[in-house]
Amino acid sequence: MLSSEERQALLAQVVALLFALGAPAGGDRLLTVTEAAHKLGCAPHTLYKSKRHPARVQNGRSVRFSEKAIESFIRQRRGRAA
């Protein structure tokens, strides 16, 4: 079992490592269906129906969308349109 001081030191090392690697401290953010729909420019019900969307993360009845995966999806779509 780690003491409080040891936990704080370990956490500080992890955060420093994440910044050194260029990763945001919070990691990937999971968006609600409404937030994801706004970002993608579609209606929320469209995302509920899209069971195979690459950014979709489902845990039981809860549906969320990976912000990083949505941004990647948008970049890929823009590349095809150009």
N, CA, C and O atoms as CSV, one atom per row, in Angstrom:
chain,resi,resn,atom,element,x,y,z
A,1,MET,N,N,0.842,-1.180,0.000
A,1,MET,CA,C,0.000,0.000,0.000
A,1,MET,C,C,0.881,1.233,0.000
A,1,MET,O,O,1.817,1.336,0.793
A,2,LEU,N,N,0.583,2.172,-0.890
A,2,LEU,CA,C,1.349,3.407,-0.995
A,2,LEU,C,C,0.841,4.449,-0.011
A,2,LEU,O,O,-0.357,4.546,0.254
A,3,SER,N,N,1.767,5.220,0.520
A,3,SER,CA,C,1.374,6.324,1.399
A,3,SER,C,C,0.845,7.458,0.532
A,3,SER,O,O,0.986,7.428,-0.691
A,4,SER,N,N,0.249,8.437,1.153
A,4,SER,CA,C,-0.290,9.583,0.430
A,4,SER,C,C,0.814,10.314,-0.331
A,4,SER,O,O,0.614,10.718,-1.477
A,5,GLU,N,N,1.957,10.482,0.288
A,5,GLU,CA,C,3.075,11.171,-0.359
A,5,GLU,C,C,3.587,10.377,-1.566
A,5,GLU,O,O,3.912,10.953,-2.604
A,6,GLU,N,N,3.655,9.054,-1.419
A,6,GLU,CA,C,4.120,8.207,-2.524
A,6,GLU,C,C,3.143,8.257,-3.696
A,6,GLU,O,O,3.560,8.295,-4.853
A,7,ARG,N,N,1.850,8.256,-3.398
A,7,ARG,CA,C,0.830,8.352,-4.451
A,7,ARG,C,C,0.950,9.673,-5.197
A,7,ARG,O,O,0.871,9.703,-6.426
A,8,GLN,N,N,1.141,10.767,-4.461
A,8,GLN,CA,C,1.270,12.079,-5.095
A,8,GLN,C,C,2.516,12.144,-5.974
A,8,GLN,O,O,2.469,12.694,-7.075
A,9,ALA,N,N,3.617,11.593,-5.503
A,9,ALA,CA,C,4.857,11.588,-6.277
A,9,ALA,C,C,4.684,10.751,-7.542
A,9,ALA,O,O,5.134,11.148,-8.617
A,10,LEU,N,N,4.041,9.605,-7.418
A,10,LEU,CA,C,3.811,8.744,-8.569
A,10,LEU,C,C,2.898,9.428,-9.585
A,10,LEU,O,O,3.154,9.370,-10.787
A,11,LEU,N,N,1.846,10.069,-9.111
A,11,LEU,CA,C,0.937,10.780,-9.995
A,11,LEU,C,C,1.670,11.907,-10.721
A,11,LEU,O,O,1.455,12.110,-11.916
A,12,ALA,N,N,2.521,12.634,-10.025
A,12,ALA,CA,C,3.298,13.710,-10.651
A,12,ALA,C,C,4.200,13.155,-11.748
A,12,ALA,O,O,4.362,13.785,-12.793
A,13,GLN,N,N,4.786,11.984,-11.522
A,13,GLN,CA,C,5.642,11.360,-12.535
A,13,GLN,C,C,4.831,10.949,-13.761
A,13,GLN,O,O,5.285,11.117,-14.893
A,14,VAL,N,N,3.650,10.420,-13.541
A,14,VAL,CA,C,2.785,9.997,-14.647
A,14,VAL,C,C,2.377,11.211,-15.485
A,14,VAL,O,O,2.436,11.165,-16.713
A,15,VAL,N,N,1.968,12.287,-14.831
A,15,VAL,CA,C,1.564,13.500,-15.555
A,15,VAL,C,C,2.740,14.058,-16.348
A,15,VAL,O,O,2.579,14.447,-17.505
A,16,ALA,N,N,3.921,14.100,-15.737
A,16,ALA,CA,C,5.111,14.596,-16.433
A,16,ALA,C,C,5.420,13.728,-17.650
A,16,ALA,O,O,5.794,14.250,-18.701
A,17,LEU,N,N,5.270,12.424,-17.522
A,17,LEU,CA,C,5.519,11.512,-18.634
A,17,LEU,C,C,4.509,11.733,-19.761
A,17,LEU,O,O,4.877,11.738,-20.936
A,18,LEU,N,N,3.251,11.914,-19.405
A,18,LEU,CA,C,2.228,12.162,-20.421
A,18,LEU,C,C,2.512,13.447,-21.183
A,18,LEU,O,O,2.385,13.484,-22.407
A,19,PHE,N,N,2.893,14.499,-20.473
A,19,PHE,CA,C,3.226,15.744,-21.153
A,19,PHE,C,C,4.456,15.571,-22.032
A,19,PHE,O,O,4.510,16.113,-23.136
A,20,ALA,N,N,5.437,14.826,-21.554
A,20,ALA,CA,C,6.656,14.593,-22.333
A,20,ALA,C,C,6.343,13.834,-23.618
A,20,ALA,O,O,6.992,14.053,-24.641
A,21,LEU,N,N,5.374,12.961,-23.574
A,21,LEU,CA,C,4.983,12.180,-24.749
A,21,LEU,C,C,4.018,12.930,-25.658
A,21,LEU,O,O,3.705,12.471,-26.756
A,22,GLY,N,N,3.550,14.084,-25.197
A,22,GLY,CA,C,2.645,14.892,-25.997
A,22,GLY,C,C,1.190,14.513,-25.855
A,22,GLY,O,O,0.356,14.983,-26.629
A,23,ALA,N,N,0.867,13.687,-24.899
A,23,ALA,CA,C,-0.520,13.284,-24.686
A,23,ALA,C,C,-1.187,14.256,-23.725
A,23,ALA,O,O,-0.559,14.681,-22.756
A,24,PRO,N,N,-2.440,14.619,-23.967
A,24,PRO,CA,C,-3.127,15.482,-23.017
A,24,PRO,C,C,-3.324,14.749,-21.700
A,24,PRO,O,O,-3.489,13.530,-21.686
A,25,ALA,N,N,-3.308,15.483,-20.598
A,25,ALA,CA,C,-3.404,14.872,-19.277
A,25,ALA,C,C,-4.699,14.089,-19.107
A,25,ALA,O,O,-4.714,13.078,-18.405
A,26,GLY,N,N,-5.789,14.536,-19.736
A,26,GLY,CA,C,-7.074,13.879,-19.577
A,26,GLY,C,C,-7.294,12.724,-20.522
A,26,GLY,O,O,-8.253,11.969,-20.355
A,27,GLY,N,N,-6.433,12.562,-21.510
A,27,GLY,CA,C,-6.632,11.491,-22.489
A,27,GLY,C,C,-7.784,11.807,-23.414
A,27,GLY,O,O,-8.114,12.974,-23.620
A,28,ASP,N,N,-8.388,10.798,-23.965
A,28,ASP,CA,C,-9.502,10.968,-24.887
A,28,ASP,C,C,-10.757,11.302,-24.103
A,28,ASP,O,O,-11.005,10.729,-23.043
A,29,ARG,N,N,-11.541,12.222,-24.620
A,29,ARG,CA,C,-12.787,12.611,-23.982
A,29,ARG,C,C,-13.940,11.893,-24.673
A,29,ARG,O,O,-13.986,11.822,-25.901
A,30,LEU,N,N,-14.856,11.369,-23.895
A,30,LEU,CA,C,-16.040,10.731,-24.454
A,30,LEU,C,C,-17.169,11.749,-24.511
A,30,LEU,O,O,-17.548,12.335,-23.497
A,31,LEU,N,N,-17.698,11.948,-25.707
A,31,LEU,CA,C,-18.756,12.928,-25.928
A,31,LEU,C,C,-20.126,12.271,-25.836
A,31,LEU,O,O,-20.289,11.091,-26.149
A,32,THR,N,N,-21.107,13.054,-25.401
A,32,THR,CA,C,-22.487,12.577,-25.427
A,32,THR,C,C,-22.939,12.529,-26.880
A,32,THR,O,O,-22.262,13.055,-27.763
A,33,VAL,N,N,-24.064,11.907,-27.122
A,33,VAL,CA,C,-24.589,11.807,-28.482
A,33,VAL,C,C,-24.868,13.209,-29.027
A,33,VAL,O,O,-24.598,13.480,-30.197
A,34,THR,N,N,-25.399,14.090,-28.203
A,34,THR,CA,C,-25.700,15.453,-28.636
A,34,THR,C,C,-24.429,16.213,-28.998
A,34,THR,O,O,-24.390,16.903,-30.017
A,35,GLU,N,N,-23.384,16.091,-28.169
A,35,GLU,CA,C,-22.111,16.759,-28.454
A,35,GLU,C,C,-21.483,16.223,-29.736
A,35,GLU,O,O,-20.986,16.989,-30.561
A,36,ALA,N,N,-21.510,14.900,-29.895
A,36,ALA,CA,C,-20.932,14.274,-31.090
A,36,ALA,C,C,-21.708,14.688,-32.344
A,36,ALA,O,O,-21.107,14.966,-33.382
A,37,ALA,N,N,-23.027,14.728,-32.251
A,37,ALA,CA,C,-23.850,15.116,-33.396
A,37,ALA,C,C,-23.545,16.552,-33.804
A,37,ALA,O,O,-23.468,16.856,-34.995
A,38,HIS,N,N,-23.370,17.428,-32.832
A,38,HIS,CA,C,-23.032,18.820,-33.130
A,38,HIS,C,C,-21.684,18.899,-33.848
A,38,HIS,O,O,-21.540,19.623,-34.833
A,39,LYS,N,N,-20.710,18.155,-33.353
A,39,LYS,CA,C,-19.367,18.159,-33.940
A,39,LYS,C,C,-19.390,17.590,-35.368
A,39,LYS,O,O,-18.661,18.067,-36.238
A,40,LEU,N,N,-20.218,16.584,-35.603
A,40,LEU,CA,C,-20.297,15.932,-36.920
A,40,LEU,C,C,-21.293,16.605,-37.862
A,40,LEU,O,O,-21.321,16.305,-39.056
A,41,GLY,N,N,-22.107,17.510,-37.330
A,41,GLY,CA,C,-23.085,18.200,-38.161
A,41,GLY,C,C,-24.248,17.321,-38.586
A,41,GLY,O,O,-24.711,17.397,-39.724
A,42,CYS,N,N,-24.716,16.490,-37.671
A,42,CYS,CA,C,-25.862,15.630,-37.981
A,42,CYS,C,C,-26.814,15.619,-36.783
A,42,CYS,O,O,-26.522,16.204,-35.740
A,43,ALA,N,N,-27.929,14.962,-36.945
A,43,ALA,CA,C,-28.913,14.871,-35.873
A,43,ALA,C,C,-28.532,13.754,-34.896
A,43,ALA,O,O,-27.971,12.740,-35.312
A,44,PRO,N,N,-28.828,13.926,-33.604
A,44,PRO,CA,C,-28.512,12.882,-32.622
A,44,PRO,C,C,-29.119,11.524,-32.968
A,44,PRO,O,O,-28.477,10.494,-32.760
A,45,HIS,N,N,-30.346,11.505,-33.495
A,45,HIS,CA,C,-30.974,10.207,-33.802
A,45,HIS,C,C,-30.200,9.466,-34.888
A,45,HIS,O,O,-30.236,8.237,-34.941
A,46,THR,N,N,-29.497,10.202,-35.758
A,46,THR,CA,C,-28.667,9.568,-36.786
A,46,THR,C,C,-27.550,8.761,-36.134
A,46,THR,O,O,-27.245,7.650,-36.568
A,47,LEU,N,N,-26.937,9.325,-35.084
A,47,LEU,CA,C,-25.865,8.624,-34.386
A,47,LEU,C,C,-26.390,7.445,-33.575
A,47,LEU,O,O,-25.722,6.416,-33.469
A,48,TYR,N,N,-27.592,7.589,-33.000
A,48,TYR,CA,C,-28.169,6.459,-32.271
A,48,TYR,C,C,-28.390,5.282,-33.210
A,48,TYR,O,O,-28.177,4.131,-32.830
A,49,LYS,N,N,-28.823,5.572,-34.451
A,49,LYS,CA,C,-29.084,4.504,-35.419
A,49,LYS,C,C,-27.804,3.905,-35.983
A,49,LYS,O,O,-27.794,2.748,-36.402
A,50,SER,N,N,-26.729,4.679,-35.999
A,50,SER,CA,C,-25.464,4.235,-36.585
A,50,SER,C,C,-24.699,3.365,-35.592
A,50,SER,O,O,-23.820,3.850,-34.881
A,51,LYS,N,N,-25.033,2.096,-35.550
A,51,LYS,CA,C,-24.447,1.172,-34.579
A,51,LYS,C,C,-22.978,0.854,-34.864
A,51,LYS,O,O,-22.272,0.371,-33.980
A,52,ARG,N,N,-22.506,1.122,-36.097
A,52,ARG,CA,C,-21.135,0.749,-36.465
A,52,ARG,C,C,-20.227,1.950,-36.689
A,52,ARG,O,O,-19.191,1.826,-37.343
A,53,HIS,N,N,-20.597,3.108,-36.158
A,53,HIS,CA,C,-19.745,4.298,-36.325
A,53,HIS,C,C,-18.406,4.042,-35.636
A,53,HIS,O,O,-18.388,3.538,-34.513
A,54,PRO,N,N,-17.285,4.375,-36.279
A,54,PRO,CA,C,-15.966,4.059,-35.714
A,54,PRO,C,C,-15.669,4.736,-34.379
A,54,PRO,O,O,-14.794,4.281,-33.642
A,55,ALA,N,N,-16.379,5.808,-34.055
A,55,ALA,CA,C,-16.119,6.515,-32.794
A,55,ALA,C,C,-17.052,6.057,-31.669
A,55,ALA,O,O,-16.922,6.517,-30.535
A,56,ARG,N,N,-17.974,5.174,-31.968
A,56,ARG,CA,C,-18.998,4.772,-30.996
A,56,ARG,C,C,-18.423,3.889,-29.888
A,56,ARG,O,O,-17.696,2.929,-30.146
A,57,VAL,N,N,-18.770,4.240,-28.653
A,57,VAL,CA,C,-18.381,3.469,-27.472
A,57,VAL,C,C,-19.661,3.208,-26.695
A,57,VAL,O,O,-20.339,4.146,-26.276
A,58,GLN,N,N,-19.992,1.947,-26.503
A,58,GLN,CA,C,-21.227,1.625,-25.799
A,58,GLN,C,C,-20.927,0.790,-24.573
A,58,GLN,O,O,-20.181,-0.187,-24.628
A,59,ASN,N,N,-21.524,1.196,-23.467
A,59,ASN,CA,C,-21.394,0.475,-22.208
A,59,ASN,C,C,-22.808,0.237,-21.695
A,59,ASN,O,O,-23.408,1.121,-21.084
A,60,GLY,N,N,-23.337,-0.952,-21.941
A,60,GLY,CA,C,-24.720,-1.218,-21.584
A,60,GLY,C,C,-25.630,-0.388,-22.469
A,60,GLY,O,O,-25.572,-0.484,-23.695
A,61,ARG,N,N,-26.469,0.426,-21.849
A,61,ARG,CA,C,-27.380,1.280,-22.608
A,61,ARG,C,C,-26.795,2.662,-22.868
A,61,ARG,O,O,-27.373,3.444,-23.623
A,62,SER,N,N,-25.668,2.970,-22.260
A,62,SER,CA,C,-25.028,4.267,-22.422
A,62,SER,C,C,-24.205,4.306,-23.707
A,62,SER,O,O,-23.394,3.415,-23.958
A,63,VAL,N,N,-24.415,5.345,-24.521
A,63,VAL,CA,C,-23.694,5.506,-25.778
A,63,VAL,C,C,-22.898,6.798,-25.714
A,63,VAL,O,O,-23.437,7.857,-25.392
A,64,ARG,N,N,-21.618,6.703,-26.022
A,64,ARG,CA,C,-20.733,7.869,-26.077
A,64,ARG,C,C,-19.904,7.753,-27.349
A,64,ARG,O,O,-19.875,6.710,-28.002
A,65,PHE,N,N,-19.230,8.852,-27.682
A,65,PHE,CA,C,-18.401,8.880,-28.878
A,65,PHE,C,C,-17.030,9.447,-28.529
A,65,PHE,O,O,-16.925,10.475,-27.859
A,66,SER,N,N,-15.993,8.776,-28.984
A,66,SER,CA,C,-14.615,9.192,-28.744
A,66,SER,C,C,-14.329,10.472,-29.518
A,66,SER,O,O,-14.497,10.518,-30.736
A,67,GLU,N,N,-13.896,11.513,-28.807
A,67,GLU,CA,C,-13.606,12.788,-29.463
A,67,GLU,C,C,-12.438,12.646,-30.437
A,67,GLU,O,O,-12.474,13.199,-31.536
A,68,LYS,N,N,-11.406,11.910,-30.039
A,68,LYS,CA,C,-10.256,11.705,-30.923
A,68,LYS,C,C,-10.665,10.953,-32.184
A,68,LYS,O,O,-10.214,11.291,-33.279
A,69,ALA,N,N,-11.509,9.944,-32.042
A,69,ALA,CA,C,-11.946,9.172,-33.205
A,69,ALA,C,C,-12.816,10.016,-34.126
A,69,ALA,O,O,-12.749,9.864,-35.345
A,70,ILE,N,N,-13.633,10.905,-33.561
A,70,ILE,CA,C,-14.458,11.797,-34.388
A,70,ILE,C,C,-13.567,12.750,-35.169
A,70,ILE,O,O,-13.780,12.967,-36.362
A,71,GLU,N,N,-12.567,13.320,-34.499
A,71,GLU,CA,C,-11.650,14.239,-35.183
A,71,GLU,C,C,-10.901,13.518,-36.308
A,71,GLU,O,O,-10.708,14.083,-37.384
A,72,SER,N,N,-10.485,12.294,-36.065
A,72,SER,CA,C,-9.816,11.497,-37.094
A,72,SER,C,C,-10.762,11.217,-38.261
A,72,SER,O,O,-10.369,11.314,-39.424
A,73,PHE,N,N,-12.001,10.873,-37.945
A,73,PHE,CA,C,-13.028,10.604,-38.948
A,73,PHE,C,C,-13.249,11.834,-39.823
A,73,PHE,O,O,-13.355,11.719,-41.044
A,74,ILE,N,N,-13.319,13.016,-39.198
A,74,ILE,CA,C,-13.523,14.264,-39.937
A,74,ILE,C,C,-12.323,14.542,-40.847
A,74,ILE,O,O,-12.498,14.923,-42.004
A,75,ARG,N,N,-11.102,14.351,-40.325
A,75,ARG,CA,C,-9.899,14.562,-41.145
A,75,ARG,C,C,-9.894,13.638,-42.359
A,75,ARG,O,O,-9.547,14.066,-43.460
A,76,GLN,N,N,-10.276,12.373,-42.169
A,76,GLN,CA,C,-10.311,11.417,-43.282
A,76,GLN,C,C,-11.335,11.851,-44.320
A,76,GLN,O,O,-11.069,11.774,-45.520
A,77,ARG,N,N,-12.496,12.302,-43.877
A,77,ARG,CA,C,-13.544,12.728,-44.804
A,77,ARG,C,C,-13.117,13.960,-45.593
A,77,ARG,O,O,-13.402,14.067,-46.786
A,78,ARG,N,N,-12.431,14.893,-44.925
A,78,ARG,CA,C,-11.952,16.096,-45.616
A,78,ARG,C,C,-10.906,15.715,-46.652
A,78,ARG,O,O,-10.855,16.314,-47.727
A,79,GLY,N,N,-10.076,14.732,-46.348
A,79,GLY,CA,C,-9.067,14.288,-47.292
A,79,GLY,C,C,-9.668,13.686,-48.543
A,79,GLY,O,O,-9.119,13.850,-49.633
A,80,ARG,N,N,-10.779,12.997,-48.409
A,80,ARG,CA,C,-11.458,12.390,-49.565
A,80,ARG,C,C,-12.125,13.438,-50.432
A,80,ARG,O,O,-12.177,13.296,-51.654
A,81,ALA,N,N,-12.649,14.516,-49.791
A,81,ALA,CA,C,-13.368,15.545,-50.522
A,81,ALA,C,C,-12.421,16.460,-51.303
A,81,ALA,O,O,-12.826,17.093,-52.278
A,82,ALA,N,N,-11.182,16.523,-50.879
A,82,ALA,CA,C,-10.229,17.454,-51.534
A,82,ALA,C,C,-9.748,16.943,-52.862
A,82,ALA,O,O,-8.952,17.605,-53.527
